[in-house]
Amino acid sequence: MDQQPSKDAKYVLDQQVGFIMRQANQRHLAIFSRHIPDLTPMQFAALAQLCALGRVSQNALGRATAMDAATIKGVVDRLRRRGYVASSPDPDDQRRVHLTATTEGLAAFRALAPLAHEITAETLAPLGEAEQTEFLHLLSKLR
C-alpha cells in the first residue's frame, strides 16, 4: 500500500545532523585515503597516540583513541603485523598487554604526521579560519 507523507512531516534528511556529519566524515575519509593510503584513520590514530604516550596498555590506548576493546585489538594486531607496534605481557597481570611503538612505527609516524596536518587542512578548507576554529570548538562539545 502506498502511503503518502503527512503534510505535517517536515523531516528533510539532508538537513539532519547525522546525515550531514556522515557526509562530512565520508569526505574526510576520502581525503585521508588519498594522502595516507596504507593506514586507516583508526590505525593512524592508534600509532599517533602510542608515539605520544610511550609504553601503554592496550586498554589505555583504546581509551585514548576512543576505541572499544575489540576494535583496538584488531587495530593493534594490524599495526603489529606491519612492524609498527611491539607488545609484551604485563609481568604482574598476564591478561594485560603493554604496547610500544617500534623504531619503524616511530619513523612511519614522523613521516606521516605532516600529511595528517595536510588532511586536516584540506578537510577544513571550505571554511574560513575563524569558522574552522568555531567548527572544531563546536564539534568538541558533541563528544
C-alpha positions in Angstrom: 0.0 0.0 0.0 1.4 3.4 -1.0 1.5 5.8 2.0 1.6 9.5 1.4 3.8 11.5 3.8 2.0 13.6 6.3 1.8 17.3 5.4 2.9 17.9 8.9 6.1 15.9 8.5 9.0 18.3 7.8 11.7 15.8 8.1 14.3 16.6 5.4 17.1 14.0 5.5 19.8 16.3 4.2 19.2 18.8 7.0 19.7 16.2 9.7 22.9 16.3 11.9 23.7 12.7 11.5 23.3 12.8 7.7 25.5 15.9 7.4 28.1 14.5 9.7 28.3 11.3 7.8 28.8 13.1 4.5 31.5 15.3 6.1 33.1 12.2 7.5 33.0 10.4 4.1 34.7 13.4 2.5 37.4 13.4 5.3 38.0 9.6 4.8 38.4 10.1 1.1 40.9 12.9 1.7 42.7 10.7 4.3 43.0 7.7 1.9 44.5 9.9 -0.8 47.2 11.2 1.5 47.8 8.1 3.6 46.6 5.1 1.6 48.5 2.4 3.6 46.8 3.0 7.0 43.3 3.5 8.1 42.4 6.6 10.1 42.0 4.4 13.2 45.4 2.8 12.6 47.0 6.2 12.3 45.2 7.4 15.4 46.4 4.5 17.4 50.0 4.9 16.1 49.9 8.6 16.8 48.7 8.1 20.4 51.1 5.3 21.0 54.0 7.6 19.9 52.7 10.4 22.1 52.1 8.2 25.2 55.0 5.8 25.0 54.6 2.4 26.7 50.9 1.9 27.5 48.5 -0.9 28.0 46.3 -1.9 25.1 43.2 -1.0 27.2 44.6 2.5 27.9 45.4 3.0 24.2 41.9 2.1 23.4 40.6 4.7 25.8 43.0 7.3 24.4 41.7 6.7 20.9 38.0 6.2 21.8 38.1 2.6 20.5 36.4 -0.3 22.3 38.5 -3.3 23.4 37.7 -5.5 20.3 38.4 -2.6 17.9 41.7 -1.6 19.4 42.8 -5.2 19.5 42.2 -5.5 15.7 43.9 -2.2 15.0 46.9 -3.1 17.2 47.2 -6.6 15.6 47.4 -5.0 12.1 50.0 -2.4 13.3 52.0 -5.2 14.9 51.9 -7.2 11.6 53.3 -4.1 9.8 56.1 -4.0 12.4 54.9 -0.7 13.9 54.0 -1.9 17.3 55.6 -4.3 19.8 53.7 -5.9 22.6 54.6 -7.6 25.8 52.6 -9.1 28.7 52.5 -7.2 32.0 54.7 -9.2 34.4 52.1 -8.6 37.2 49.0 -9.4 35.2 49.3 -11.7 32.2 45.9 -10.6 30.9 47.2 -7.1 30.4 49.3 -6.3 27.2 51.7 -3.4 27.1 52.4 -1.7 23.7 55.3 0.4 22.4 55.9 1.9 19.0 58.8 0.2 17.3 61.6 2.1 15.6 59.7 1.5 12.3 56.5 2.7 13.9 58.1 5.9 15.2 59.7 6.6 11.8 56.3 6.0 10.0 54.5 8.3 12.3 57.1 11.0 11.9 56.9 10.7 8.1 53.1 10.7 8.1 52.4 13.5 10.7 52.9 16.3 8.1 50.5 14.5 5.8 48.0 14.3 8.7 48.2 18.1 9.0 47.5 18.4 5.3 44.5 16.1 5.7 43.1 18.4 8.4 43.8 21.5 6.4 42.1 20.0 3.3 39.1 18.8 5.2 38.6 22.2 6.8 39.5 24.2 3.6 35.9 25.2 2.7 35.7 27.1 6.0 37.4 30.4 6.8 40.0 30.5 9.6 37.5 31.7 12.3 34.9 29.2 11.0 37.5 26.4 11.4 38.2 27.3 15.0 34.5 27.6 15.8 33.7 24.4 14.0 36.3 22.4 15.9 35.1 24.0 19.2 31.5 23.1 18.5 32.4 19.6 17.4 34.3 19.0 20.6 31.2 19.8 22.6 29.4 16.9 20.9 31.9 14.3 22.2 
